[in-house]
Amino acid sequence: MCVVREVFERVASKYDLMNDVMTAGIHRLWKDQFAAHTHPVNGAKVLDVAGGTGDIAFRLISNANKRAVYDYSVTVLDINEKMLEVGKQRATQRGLTRGLSWVVGNAEQLSFPDNTFDVYTVAFGIRNCTHIDKVLSEAYRVLKPGGKFLCLELSPGAFQDAPFLKSFYDKYSFEIVPILGQLFAADRQSYQYLVESIRRFPDQKKFSEMITNAKFERVCHENLFNGVAAIHFAWKP
Ligand code: SAM
């Protein structure tokens, strides 16, 4: 089994708790902000890639329900069945099953036909994929012309213009997060892997170039919390 699958297999049951512990709940605000960038309309089909336990999908469906948009579908795709199982249970508990479907699959090789979706979302997932260029070209392929690509991801190089905060952030992510992983999930190694994957991910400028190279247009991004994370936007022409 590949490292990423093993890591998420191990963290699945504690994943939601750990997100809150590691980010002091801030990930919820970022996800709200991210989800607000999709404007639900009747008939729209969304693909949420690396959707894990459904955090983004639940927000999208709730936003659609609030606007009385009921002919709206979100397909949650993830490589890890255990994460999806946790997501399905949460969906049932929250009464948020209408319009939701769950698919095991690899972001690098999607099983959907060309031009299927109106919106493609991926949150905190693309940095775990081995071939980011393949993920982007698959995103482009399955989006309809005019479709929107949205990616929320943690970025390296946060607090570049604030050295004191940068050293605190580096210490927190490299030293404290693995300890929290040990304390709350009895799994230091997985959380070490997850923070290291942030450092390996391209910065906002480089990632924007990769999105452009995948043929997307109107590529732009919005930094969150001094560049700790960013929302990337692009459209398929
Ligand atoms: N999007 C969710 C959220 O924001 O809470 C889950 C994010 S979680 C950090 C990353 C997810 O990416 C995991 O559920 C993992 O199984 C999934 N993943 C990793 N590599 C993948 C791939 N190649 N294809 C699909 N999913 C993948």
Boltz pocket constraint, residues with backbone or C-beta under 6 A from the ligand:
constraints:
  - pocket:
      binder: B
      contacts: [[A, 4], [A, 5], [A, 8], [A, 49], [A, 50], [A, 51], [A, 52], [A, 53], [A, 54], [A, 55], [A, 56], [A, 77], [A, 78], [A, 79], [A, 80], [A, 83], [A, 105], [A, 106], [A, 107], [A, 108], [A, 122], [A, 123], [A, 124], [A, 125], [A, 128], [A, 129], [A, 130]]
      max_distance: 6.0
